[in-house]
Amino acid sequence: MSKLVSWFQDLHRVLRPAHQTCIQCNQQAVMKAEWLGFCKRCMERIPWIREIHCPTCGRYETCPDCHRRTDQKFVMNRSAVQYNADMKAMLARYKYRGDERLCETMSNMLMYAYVHLQSALTKNQASGKRTPNERYQQIITYVPISPERQAERGFNQAELLALRLGQQVKLPVIDLLQRTRHTDKQSFKSRSERLDSLDNVFRIKKDIDNQLISADIHAIRIYVIDDVYTTGSTLQQCASAIKEAWPLAEVYGLAWAR
C-alpha cells in the first residue's frame, strides 16, 4: 500500500502545474506560457493599448504632438503598453539594472504592437492607401545609442528587442543608423528641448547603402524599434535620416511602451 501511495505522490509531482517565479512581482506562482513570464495577477495588470485614438502614433488618448508636427517623415507608430508606473519600473530594471530576464518578456510584448501595426497596414491595403507587404523589402532596425551610453549600460535595449522581434517575424535586422553626437537623457527634457537636442542627431551608416540598394527594389518598408515612444521626436529624426538616403522608404515605429 505504501508503494502505491508513493507512486501516486510521484505522479502528482510530475503532473501538477510547476510553480515559477513571476518576472514582475518575484512571487512563486503557477505560470502559463501565454502569460509571458507573469503570474496571473501581474498579467491582468498589464496596461495593454487595446483602443487607439491617434492613428498616427497609436496613442490610447488624444495626441497633441501629432497635430503639431509638420512634414512628418514616418507613416505611423504602434506600441504595446501604456507607460504607467509598473511599466516604468519594469523598464528601469531592464535598462538601468541589467535584468536580462526581461528582454525575452518585453520582446514578446512588443509582438503585440507588431500585430496591431500589421492590422492597420492590412486595413490601409484594403482601402488602397498602401500596397501589399510582398511588394516591399521589409527590414527591422532600431534607435542607436551613443558609445558613451553603450559603455554605461553595456547594451542597447532597443537593439536587443529588435533582434528578438526579427527572429519571431522572420525579417532581417540591420544596424542602419548611428548617432552623430551624444545627447543627455531625453526623459528629463521638455518637448522643445527634445526637438532641439535631437535635430540631425542620426545618420545612415556609411557602409550600409550598397547593402540595400543592390537589392533592386521598388520600395523599402523599415520598422524602427525603440523602448518608449514619448513625443515622436526620436522616430521623426530616425525617419528623416532614412528618407534622406531612400526617399521611397516607408518608415514605421514599433515601441514597447507609449
C-alpha positions as CSV (number, residue, x, y, z in Angstrom):
1,M,0.0,0.0,0.0
2,S,2.8,2.4,0.9
3,K,4.3,1.8,-2.5
4,L,1.0,2.7,-4.2
5,V,0.8,5.9,-2.2
6,S,4.4,6.8,-3.0
7,W,3.6,6.1,-6.7
8,F,0.6,8.5,-6.6
9,Q,2.7,11.1,-4.9
10,D,5.4,10.9,-7.5
11,L,2.7,11.1,-10.3
12,H,1.2,14.2,-8.7
13,R,4.5,15.9,-8.5
14,V,5.0,15.2,-12.3
15,L,1.6,16.2,-13.4
16,R,0.8,19.2,-11.2
17,P,1.5,22.7,-12.6
18,A,5.0,23.9,-12.0
19,H,5.5,26.9,-9.8
20,Q,7.8,29.5,-11.2
21,T,8.9,33.0,-10.2
22,C,6.9,35.8,-11.7
23,I,9.1,38.2,-13.6
24,Q,7.3,41.2,-12.2
25,C,6.4,40.6,-8.6
26,N,9.0,37.8,-7.9
27,Q,6.4,35.7,-6.2
28,Q,6.1,31.9,-6.8
29,A,3.0,31.1,-8.8
30,V,1.6,28.7,-11.3
31,M,2.6,30.0,-14.7
32,K,1.2,29.6,-18.2
33,A,3.2,30.1,-21.4
34,E,0.8,32.7,-22.7
35,W,1.4,34.9,-19.7
36,L,4.9,35.8,-20.9
37,G,6.6,35.1,-17.6
38,F,4.0,36.9,-15.5
39,C,1.8,35.4,-12.8
40,K,-2.0,35.6,-13.4
41,R,-2.3,38.7,-11.1
42,C,0.5,40.6,-12.8
43,M,-0.6,39.6,-16.3
44,E,-4.0,41.1,-15.6
45,R,-2.4,44.4,-14.6
46,I,-0.5,44.9,-17.9
47,P,-1.9,48.1,-19.4
48,W,-2.1,46.8,-23.0
49,I,-3.1,49.5,-25.5
50,R,-6.3,48.0,-26.8
51,E,-8.0,51.1,-28.2
52,I,-6.2,53.6,-30.3
53,H,-7.3,57.2,-30.6
54,C,-4.5,58.6,-32.6
55,P,-4.0,56.6,-35.9
56,T,-0.5,58.1,-36.4
57,C,1.3,57.4,-33.1
58,G,-1.1,54.8,-31.7
59,R,-1.8,56.6,-28.5
60,Y,-4.7,55.5,-26.4
61,E,-5.9,59.1,-25.9
62,T,-5.9,62.3,-27.9
63,C,-2.4,63.2,-29.1
64,P,-1.4,66.9,-29.4
65,D,2.1,66.1,-30.7
66,C,0.9,64.6,-33.9
67,H,-1.4,67.6,-34.6
68,R,1.6,70.0,-34.1
69,R,4.1,68.1,-36.2
70,T,4.7,69.4,-39.7
71,D,6.4,67.4,-42.5
72,Q,6.0,64.1,-40.8
73,K,8.6,61.6,-42.0
74,F,7.2,58.4,-40.6
75,V,3.9,56.7,-41.5
76,M,2.7,55.5,-38.1
77,N,3.8,54.0,-34.8
78,R,2.3,51.3,-32.7
79,S,3.2,50.5,-29.1
80,A,2.3,47.5,-26.8
81,V,1.6,49.1,-23.4
82,Q,0.8,52.3,-21.7
83,Y,3.9,53.7,-19.9
84,N,2.5,53.7,-16.4
85,A,4.3,53.3,-13.1
86,D,4.5,49.5,-13.3
87,M,5.9,49.6,-16.8
88,K,8.4,52.3,-15.9
89,A,9.7,50.1,-13.0
90,M,10.0,47.2,-15.4
91,L,11.9,49.1,-17.9
92,A,14.2,50.5,-15.3
93,R,15.1,47.0,-14.1
94,Y,16.0,46.0,-17.7
95,K,17.5,49.2,-18.9
96,Y,19.4,50.5,-15.9
97,R,19.9,47.5,-13.7
98,G,20.6,45.0,-16.4
99,D,17.9,42.4,-15.6
100,E,18.4,40.4,-18.8
101,R,15.4,38.1,-17.9
102,L,13.1,40.9,-19.0
103,C,14.4,41.0,-22.6
104,E,12.5,38.0,-23.8
105,T,9.3,39.0,-22.0
106,M,9.5,42.6,-23.4
107,S,10.2,41.4,-26.9
108,N,7.2,39.1,-26.7
109,M,5.1,42.0,-25.5
110,L,6.4,44.0,-28.5
111,M,4.9,41.4,-30.8
112,Y,1.5,42.8,-29.6
113,A,2.5,46.2,-31.2
114,Y,3.7,44.4,-34.3
115,V,0.4,42.6,-34.8
116,H,-1.5,45.9,-34.3
117,L,0.7,47.6,-36.9
118,Q,0.2,44.8,-39.4
119,S,-3.6,45.0,-38.8
120,A,-3.5,48.8,-39.6
121,L,-1.5,48.1,-42.7
122,T,-4.0,45.5,-43.8
123,K,-6.8,48.0,-43.5
124,N,-4.8,50.5,-45.5
125,Q,-4.1,48.0,-48.2
126,A,-7.8,47.1,-48.4
127,S,-8.6,50.8,-48.9
128,G,-5.9,51.2,-51.5
129,K,-3.7,53.5,-49.3
130,R,-0.8,51.1,-49.2
131,T,0.5,48.3,-51.4
132,P,0.8,44.8,-50.0
133,N,3.8,43.8,-47.9
134,E,5.2,41.4,-50.5
135,R,5.9,44.4,-52.8
136,Y,8.4,45.8,-50.3
137,Q,11.7,44.8,-49.0
138,Q,11.0,44.8,-45.3
139,I,13.7,45.3,-42.7
140,I,13.9,46.0,-39.0
141,T,16.3,48.5,-37.4
142,Y,16.5,50.2,-34.1
143,V,17.2,53.5,-32.4
144,P,21.0,53.7,-31.8
145,I,22.6,54.9,-28.6
146,S,25.9,56.7,-28.3
147,P,29.2,55.0,-27.4
148,E,29.1,56.7,-24.1
149,R,25.6,55.2,-23.3
150,Q,26.7,51.8,-24.6
151,A,29.7,51.8,-22.2
152,E,27.5,52.9,-19.4
153,R,24.8,50.2,-19.8
154,G,26.7,47.5,-21.7
155,F,23.9,47.0,-24.2
156,N,21.4,48.8,-26.3
157,Q,17.9,47.8,-25.1
158,A,16.3,48.7,-28.5
159,E,18.8,46.6,-30.4
160,L,18.1,43.5,-28.3
161,L,14.3,44.0,-28.7
162,A,14.8,44.4,-32.5
163,L,16.9,41.2,-32.7
164,R,14.4,39.1,-30.9
165,L,11.5,40.6,-32.9
166,G,13.4,39.8,-36.2
167,Q,13.7,36.2,-35.1
168,Q,10.0,36.0,-34.3
169,V,8.7,37.6,-37.6
170,K,11.5,36.3,-39.8
171,L,12.7,39.7,-41.0
172,P,16.3,40.8,-41.3
173,V,17.6,43.2,-38.6
174,I,20.1,45.8,-39.9
175,D,22.3,48.1,-37.9
176,L,21.2,51.0,-40.1
177,L,21.6,54.2,-38.0
178,Q,24.2,55.9,-35.9
179,R,24.3,58.9,-33.7
180,T,26.2,61.9,-34.7
181,R,26.7,63.1,-31.1
182,H,25.9,62.1,-27.6
183,T,22.8,63.6,-26.0
184,D,21.5,63.8,-22.5
185,K,18.7,61.5,-21.4
186,Q,15.5,62.6,-23.1
187,S,13.2,61.6,-20.3
188,F,14.2,64.7,-18.3
189,K,13.6,67.1,-21.2
190,S,10.6,69.2,-22.3
191,R,9.1,68.7,-25.8
192,S,11.0,71.8,-27.1
193,E,14.3,70.6,-25.6
194,R,13.8,67.2,-27.1
195,L,13.3,68.7,-30.6
196,D,16.4,70.9,-30.2
197,S,18.7,68.1,-28.9
198,L,17.6,65.5,-31.5
199,D,17.9,67.8,-34.5
200,N,20.1,65.9,-37.1
201,V,21.4,63.6,-34.4
202,F,21.0,60.4,-36.6
203,R,22.5,59.4,-39.9
204,I,22.8,56.3,-42.1
205,K,25.9,54.3,-41.5
206,K,28.3,54.8,-44.4
207,D,28.8,51.1,-45.3
208,I,25.0,50.4,-45.5
209,D,23.9,51.9,-48.8
210,N,25.0,49.1,-51.2
211,Q,23.6,46.5,-48.9
212,L,20.1,47.8,-49.5
213,I,20.2,49.5,-52.9
214,S,21.8,46.4,-54.6
215,A,18.6,44.5,-53.9
216,D,17.0,46.5,-56.9
217,I,13.7,47.0,-55.2
218,H,10.9,49.5,-55.8
219,A,10.4,50.5,-52.1
220,I,11.6,49.7,-48.6
221,R,9.5,49.3,-45.5
222,I,11.6,49.9,-42.4
223,Y,10.4,49.2,-38.9
224,V,12.3,51.3,-36.3
225,I,12.3,49.7,-32.8
226,D,12.5,51.7,-29.6
227,D,11.7,51.0,-25.9
228,V,9.4,54.1,-25.3
229,Y,7.6,56.4,-27.7
230,T,7.1,59.8,-26.0
231,T,6.6,62.7,-28.3
232,G,7.7,61.0,-31.5
233,S,10.8,63.3,-31.9
234,T,13.2,60.3,-31.9
235,L,11.3,58.4,-34.5
236,Q,10.9,61.6,-36.6
237,Q,14.6,62.1,-36.7
238,C,15.3,58.5,-37.5
239,A,12.8,58.6,-40.3
240,S,14.3,61.8,-41.6
241,A,17.8,60.3,-41.9
242,I,16.3,57.2,-43.6
243,K,14.3,59.1,-46.1
244,E,17.2,61.3,-47.0
245,A,19.0,58.2,-48.2
246,W,15.9,56.4,-49.6
247,P,13.1,58.8,-50.4
248,L,10.8,55.9,-51.3
249,A,11.2,54.2,-47.9
250,E,8.2,53.9,-45.7
251,V,9.2,54.2,-42.0
252,Y,7.2,52.7,-39.2
253,G,7.8,52.8,-35.5
254,L,7.4,50.0,-33.0
255,A,7.8,50.8,-29.4
256,W,7.3,48.7,-26.3
257,A,5.6,51.5,-24.4
258,R,3.7,54.7,-25.2
